[in-house]
Each structure stands twice: as structure tokens, then as C-alpha cells.
């Protein structure tokens, strides 16, 4: 019954957006570069329908399980030619806020200087088990039988557990349920958490554009920034929204202008290949994220790239039992409780 209601809401939003999109098309020239209708009221209704559709898409995904493969290229070392390359396999199960992950990292290349980071040799494999029960997180290293347990953001060690939690929830989870999480094609766009040096100018409908044969509506958010040296700049977030495929967001781009940048520059791009997981239920099949940085000469170079592929066994909105989400530590495991700042041996 609950799923039927959710699907019904999504279908209503799809119909509303489709109707608004039809009228909006009438006011856009054939070259696709002219802005949207001068009718501000029409644009506001379209934006409202798009925001609601994206939020409903996030709410519609309740659970999931399956295998993910992640390939990462990190160019952030001091050596311009330096590279950390890894391939990671995740076995993931989640239901609501709870999740359990089995992680196997293989180092393929590591150019890190020993003074910068511990030089893990290529070929090294690291196994990690992690689980979050909605309140506390458990991290377990099977090779040395050590574990950490604690609340997210505990007063003793907030950075440790919160950082690991965000690495999983913000890094491999399907849904961007929080304003600070991008998600993999499934994200909220209505909220943004600016820093003290940023001013959010809000969202607006920019244009329609075909992406891989699917017509999308591009929504923009402008962020004004102040730099320590007094210079001003802007960041423009672009969201490609596909109303015909469950209000998924198959592309996100972030552009920078002003400040240290000599011209409008692409800083980040995320692309998501979509898969239909059920009636009116869409999600990611492959997610690619690329980030750029300024070099010493003021030019732009590749900083980081990651590709996540969802296996054929990956499913959404399937029953996930409590036993699948529980992480039981083996007897004799040395456990550090970050809430109490105490260490004990599991029975």
C-alpha cells in the first residue's frame, strides 16, 4: 500500500512536470540556447514540480542490496605525475538509515612519497567490514581482529566515526538524502548548506537539453563566493533532471568563475547511467565523477576520478532482514569504544 501511494505521487508529479514542460517548450527557440519562458509564474510552477519530483524519487528508495565495483584515480599528491589508483568491491545492504558494507580494496598504483602518506605497495588488499544501526557505527578489520564502535559525532572522537560514516553513506550509497550528499542520480536539489563565505542565490530553470537521447530540464543554482584576498567569484551548479525517468539526475556540473580563475571553468562533473529497477522506480547503473584543480600556472588539470558500477545482482526496494544489516564481531576481537574512550575484548 505504501509503495503504491509513493508511485502514485511520482506519477502525478510526472504528469504535472510533463504538462508544464509542454507549455514551456512553446516559449523556447529551436536553437535550445534561449532561456525559458518570460512567464515567471510558469517557471516557478515548473521548478516546484521538479523539486518535488526529485524529493519523491529520494523518498521512494527504501532499501537495497548487491555488489558495487569502484575504480578510483587520485592525482592529489605533491608530485604532478603522482597517482593513487585503487579498485574496490563492495557488498552492500541497506534499509532506511541502516546499512552494512563488506569492502575489499586492491591497490593498483601508489606514487605517494613516504613523507606524505604511508606507501602501501601495489597489489596490497585491505578488507573492512562496517555497519551502522541508525545510532552507532562499527568498523572491523578482519586481518588484525580490531574494531571501533561509536556514535556518529561522539564527543570523544567525532571525526573518526563521522568520517567513516560519510565515506560510506556519501560515497557509495545510492541516495543523496541530505543537502550535502550528491547521490548517484538520486538527489535532493532544494537545499544547500553554504559556508560563511558563500551566499546561495537559489534555484532557477535554465533550459531544456537532450542528454543521451533523453530530453532533460536543466536547473541552475548560483553560489556567490568571497575569497580571503577580497576577490569575488561564483559557482554555478547545473542539474540535468529527467522527468520521464523518475526525476533522476543523470548529470551534475559545477562551474567556477572569478576569484583565482581566469575564465569560466568546469570544476566538477558527475554522470549517471540509469537503470529501471521496478515500476516507475529508477536508479543508477554506473556513476562517473570527475573533479579538476588549478595547477601552478593557473590552468586546470585532473584532480580525481571515480567510476562506480552497480552489479547485475544489485536490487532496490527488496526485503532486507535485520541479520543482513548486523555485524557480529568474532570472539577475541579487540574493540575500542569511541564514546567511552575504552578498549575491551569481545566475548
C-alpha positions as CSV (number, residue, x, y, z in Angstrom):
1,X,0.0,0.0,0.0
2,X,2.8,2.4,1.0
3,X,4.7,1.7,-2.2
4,X,1.5,2.2,-4.3
5,X,1.0,5.6,-2.7
6,X,4.6,6.6,-3.4
7,X,4.3,5.5,-7.0
8,X,1.0,7.4,-7.3
9,X,2.6,10.6,-6.1
10,X,5.5,10.2,-8.5
11,X,3.1,9.6,-11.4
12,X,1.2,12.7,-10.5
13,X,4.4,14.8,-10.4
14,X,5.5,13.3,-13.7
15,X,2.2,14.4,-15.2
16,X,2.4,17.9,-13.8
17,X,6.0,18.3,-15.0
18,X,5.1,16.9,-18.4
19,X,2.2,19.4,-18.7
20,X,4.4,22.3,-17.7
21,X,7.2,21.1,-20.0
22,X,4.8,21.2,-22.9
23,X,3.9,24.8,-22.3
24,X,7.5,25.7,-21.6
25,X,8.6,24.3,-25.0
26,X,6.3,26.7,-26.7
27,X,8.5,29.6,-25.4
28,X,11.9,28.2,-26.2
29,X,13.5,28.8,-29.6
30,X,14.7,25.9,-31.8
31,X,18.4,26.5,-31.0
32,X,17.9,25.4,-27.4
33,X,20.1,28.3,-26.2
34,X,17.3,30.8,-25.4
35,X,16.3,31.0,-21.7
36,X,12.9,29.7,-20.5
37,X,9.6,31.5,-20.7
38,X,9.4,35.1,-19.6
39,X,6.4,33.9,-17.6
40,X,7.9,33.8,-14.1
41,X,4.8,32.2,-12.7
42,X,5.1,29.3,-15.1
43,X,8.8,28.9,-14.4
44,X,8.1,28.8,-10.6
45,X,5.5,26.1,-11.0
46,X,7.8,24.0,-13.2
47,X,10.7,24.4,-10.7
48,X,8.3,23.4,-7.8
49,X,7.3,20.3,-9.7
50,X,10.9,19.4,-10.5
51,X,12.0,19.8,-6.8
52,X,9.0,17.7,-5.6
53,X,9.8,15.0,-8.2
54,X,13.4,14.8,-7.1
55,X,12.5,14.7,-3.4
56,X,9.9,11.9,-4.1
57,X,12.5,9.9,-6.0
58,X,14.7,10.0,-2.9
59,X,11.8,9.0,-0.7
60,X,10.8,6.2,-2.9
61,X,14.0,4.2,-2.4
62,X,13.7,2.4,0.9
63,X,16.2,-0.5,0.7
64,X,18.7,-2.3,-1.5
65,X,21.4,-4.9,-1.7
66,X,24.0,-6.1,-4.1
67,X,27.6,-5.7,-5.4
68,X,29.3,-2.5,-6.4
69,X,32.7,-2.0,-8.0
70,X,34.6,1.2,-7.6
71,X,37.7,2.3,-9.6
72,X,39.5,5.5,-8.3
73,X,42.2,7.6,-9.6
74,X,43.6,10.2,-7.1
75,X,46.0,12.8,-8.5
76,X,46.3,14.9,-5.4
77,X,49.9,14.2,-4.4
78,X,52.6,16.8,-4.4
79,X,54.2,15.2,-7.4
80,X,52.3,16.4,-10.5
81,X,52.7,12.9,-12.0
82,X,51.8,11.2,-8.8
83,X,48.8,8.8,-8.8
84,X,46.9,6.6,-6.3
85,X,44.8,4.1,-8.2
86,X,42.6,1.6,-6.4
87,X,39.8,-0.9,-7.2
88,X,37.3,-1.7,-4.5
89,X,34.5,-4.2,-4.4
90,X,31.6,-3.5,-2.0
91,X,28.9,-5.9,-0.9
92,X,26.1,-3.6,0.4
93,X,22.8,-4.0,2.1
94,X,20.7,-1.1,3.4
95,X,17.3,-0.4,4.8
96,X,16.4,3.2,5.7
97,X,19.3,4.7,7.7
98,X,20.8,1.3,8.5
99,X,23.4,-0.4,6.3
100,X,26.2,-3.0,6.3
101,X,29.1,-3.0,3.9
102,X,31.9,-5.5,3.2
103,X,34.8,-3.7,1.5
104,X,37.8,-5.1,-0.4
105,X,40.3,-2.6,-1.6
106,X,43.1,-3.5,-4.1
107,X,45.9,-1.0,-4.6
108,X,46.9,-0.9,-8.3
109,X,49.3,2.0,-8.2
110,X,50.7,4.2,-5.4
111,X,53.1,7.0,-6.1
112,X,52.8,8.5,-2.6
113,X,56.0,9.7,-1.0
114,X,56.5,8.2,2.4
115,X,56.6,11.7,3.9
116,X,53.1,12.4,2.6
117,X,51.3,9.1,3.2
118,X,52.1,5.6,4.2
119,X,53.3,3.9,0.9
120,X,51.0,0.9,0.5
121,X,52.5,-1.3,-2.1
122,X,50.6,-2.1,-5.3
123,X,48.9,-5.5,-5.1
124,X,48.0,-4.9,-1.4
125,X,44.5,-5.9,-0.5
126,X,42.7,-4.5,2.6
127,X,39.4,-5.9,3.9
128,X,37.0,-3.9,6.1
129,X,33.5,-4.7,7.5
130,X,31.3,-1.8,8.5
131,X,27.7,-1.5,9.8
132,X,25.5,1.4,11.0
133,X,22.4,0.6,13.1
134,X,20.9,4.1,13.0
135,X,22.8,5.3,16.0
136,X,26.2,3.6,16.3
137,X,28.8,2.5,13.7
138,X,31.0,-0.5,13.8
139,X,34.3,-0.7,11.8
140,X,36.0,-4.1,11.8
141,X,39.4,-5.1,10.3
142,X,39.4,-8.9,9.9
143,X,43.1,-9.2,9.3
144,X,44.1,-7.9,12.7
145,X,40.8,-8.6,14.6
146,X,40.4,-5.0,15.7
147,X,37.3,-2.9,15.7
148,X,35.9,0.6,16.5
149,X,32.4,1.2,17.8
150,X,30.8,4.5,18.5
151,X,28.1,7.0,17.9
152,X,28.3,9.3,14.9
153,X,29.8,12.5,16.0
154,X,30.6,11.4,19.6
155,X,32.2,14.0,21.8
156,X,35.4,11.9,22.2
157,X,36.2,11.2,18.6
158,X,33.7,12.8,16.2
159,X,36.0,12.9,13.2
160,X,36.8,9.2,13.2
161,X,33.3,7.7,13.1
162,X,31.7,10.6,11.3
163,X,34.3,10.5,8.6
164,X,33.9,6.7,8.1
165,X,30.1,7.1,8.1
166,X,30.2,9.8,5.4
167,X,32.7,7.8,3.3
168,X,30.1,5.0,3.0
169,X,26.8,7.0,3.1
170,X,28.1,9.9,1.0
171,X,30.4,7.7,-1.2
172,X,28.6,4.6,-2.3
173,X,25.0,4.8,-1.2
174,X,22.5,5.3,-4.0
175,X,20.5,8.2,-2.5
176,X,21.6,11.7,-1.8
177,X,19.2,12.2,1.1
178,X,21.0,15.1,2.7
179,X,21.8,18.5,1.2
180,X,25.5,17.8,1.5
181,X,25.2,14.5,-0.3
182,X,25.2,14.3,-4.1
183,X,23.8,10.8,-4.5
184,X,24.2,8.8,-7.7
185,X,21.4,10.2,-9.9
186,X,19.0,10.3,-7.0
187,X,19.4,13.6,-5.1
188,X,17.6,16.5,-3.3
189,X,18.3,19.8,-5.0
190,X,16.1,22.1,-3.0
191,X,18.6,22.7,-0.1
192,X,22.1,23.8,0.0
193,X,24.3,24.4,3.1
194,X,26.6,27.4,2.3
195,X,29.7,28.2,4.3
196,X,30.3,31.6,5.9
197,X,32.0,32.8,2.7
198,X,29.1,31.7,0.4
199,X,25.7,33.1,-0.5
200,X,23.1,30.9,-2.1
201,X,21.2,32.8,-4.8
202,X,18.7,29.9,-5.1
203,X,17.5,27.7,-8.0
204,X,16.1,28.6,-11.4
205,X,15.1,26.7,-14.5
206,X,17.7,27.4,-17.2
207,X,16.9,25.5,-20.3
208,X,15.9,22.1,-21.8
209,X,18.6,19.9,-23.3
210,X,18.8,16.5,-24.8
211,X,21.2,14.1,-23.0
212,X,21.9,10.7,-24.5
213,X,18.6,10.9,-26.4
214,X,16.5,11.9,-23.4
215,X,15.1,15.4,-23.0
216,X,16.1,16.8,-19.7
217,X,15.4,20.1,-17.9
218,X,18.5,21.9,-16.6
219,X,18.1,23.6,-13.3
220,X,20.9,26.0,-12.0
221,X,22.0,27.2,-8.6
222,X,24.2,30.2,-8.3
223,X,26.6,30.5,-5.3
224,X,28.4,33.8,-4.7
225,X,31.8,33.3,-3.0
226,X,34.2,35.6,-1.2
227,X,37.9,34.7,-1.1
228,X,40.4,35.6,1.7
229,X,42.2,38.0,-0.5
230,X,39.0,40.0,-1.1
231,X,38.2,38.8,-4.6
232,X,34.7,37.7,-5.5
233,X,33.6,34.7,-7.5
234,X,30.6,32.5,-8.4
235,X,30.0,28.7,-8.5
236,X,27.2,27.6,-10.8
237,X,25.7,24.2,-10.2
238,X,23.8,22.6,-13.1
239,X,21.4,19.7,-12.6
240,X,20.0,17.8,-15.6
241,X,16.6,16.4,-14.5
242,X,14.8,13.7,-16.4
243,X,11.1,13.8,-15.6
244,X,10.4,10.8,-17.9
245,X,12.7,8.5,-15.9
246,X,11.6,9.0,-12.3
247,X,13.1,12.5,-11.9
248,X,16.6,11.1,-11.9
249,X,19.5,13.5,-12.3
250,X,21.8,11.9,-14.9
251,X,24.3,14.8,-14.9
252,X,25.6,17.4,-12.5
253,X,28.2,20.0,-13.4
254,X,29.8,22.7,-11.3
255,X,31.4,25.8,-12.9
256,X,33.6,28.3,-11.3
257,X,34.2,31.9,-12.3
258,X,36.1,34.8,-10.8
259,X,38.5,34.6,-7.8
260,X,41.6,32.7,-8.8
261,X,40.0,31.6,-12.1
262,X,40.9,33.4,-15.3
263,X,37.7,32.4,-17.0
264,X,34.5,30.3,-16.5
265,X,35.9,26.8,-15.7
266,X,34.4,23.4,-15.3
267,X,35.4,22.2,-11.8
268,X,33.3,19.0,-11.3
269,X,31.2,16.7,-13.4
270,X,29.1,13.7,-12.4
271,X,27.3,11.4,-14.9
272,X,25.0,8.6,-14.1
273,X,23.8,5.9,-16.4
274,X,20.3,4.8,-15.3
275,X,18.6,1.5,-14.8
276,X,14.9,0.7,-14.2
277,X,14.6,-1.3,-11.0
278,X,10.8,-1.6,-11.0
279,X,7.6,0.1,-12.0
280,X,8.3,3.8,-12.0
281,X,11.5,3.0,-10.0
282,X,14.8,4.2,-11.4
283,X,18.3,4.2,-10.0
284,X,21.9,4.1,-11.0
285,X,23.7,1.5,-13.2
286,X,27.0,3.3,-13.5
287,X,28.2,6.5,-11.8
288,X,31.3,8.6,-13.0
289,X,32.6,11.5,-11.0
290,X,35.5,13.8,-12.2
291,X,37.0,16.7,-10.3
292,X,39.5,19.3,-11.5
293,X,42.0,21.6,-9.8
294,X,44.2,24.6,-10.7
295,X,47.8,24.0,-11.5
296,X,50.8,26.3,-10.6
297,X,50.3,28.3,-13.8
298,X,46.6,28.9,-13.3
299,X,45.5,26.2,-15.7
300,X,43.2,23.3,-14.9
301,X,44.2,19.7,-14.5
302,X,42.6,16.5,-13.5
303,X,42.4,16.1,-9.7
304,X,40.3,13.0,-9.1
305,X,38.2,10.5,-10.9
306,X,36.0,7.6,-9.8
307,X,33.7,5.2,-11.5
308,X,31.2,3.0,-9.7
309,X,29.4,0.2,-11.4
310,X,26.4,-1.5,-9.9
311,X,26.4,-5.2,-10.5
312,X,23.7,-7.2,-12.2
313,X,22.7,-8.6,-8.7
314,X,22.0,-5.1,-7.3
315,X,18.4,-4.6,-6.4
316,X,16.3,-1.7,-4.9
317,X,13.3,-1.9,-2.6
318,X,13.7,-5.5,-1.7
319,X,13.2,-7.1,1.7
320,X,16.4,-6.7,3.8
321,X,16.5,-8.6,7.1
322,X,18.0,-7.4,10.3
323,X,20.5,-10.2,10.1
324,X,21.8,-8.8,6.8
325,X,22.4,-5.5,8.5
326,X,24.0,-6.8,11.7
327,X,27.8,-7.0,12.2
328,X,28.7,-9.6,14.8
329,X,32.3,-9.3,15.9
330,X,34.2,-12.6,16.3
331,X,35.2,-13.6,19.9
332,X,38.6,-12.2,20.8
333,X,38.3,-9.0,18.7
334,X,40.0,-6.0,20.3
335,X,37.3,-3.3,20.4
336,X,37.8,0.4,21.0
337,X,34.6,2.3,22.1
338,X,35.0,5.9,20.9
339,X,32.1,7.0,23.0
340,X,33.7,5.8,26.3
341,X,37.3,6.0,25.0
342,X,37.7,2.5,26.4
343,X,39.2,-0.7,24.9
344,X,37.9,-4.2,25.6
345,X,37.9,-7.7,24.1
346,X,34.7,-9.1,22.6
347,X,33.4,-12.2,24.3
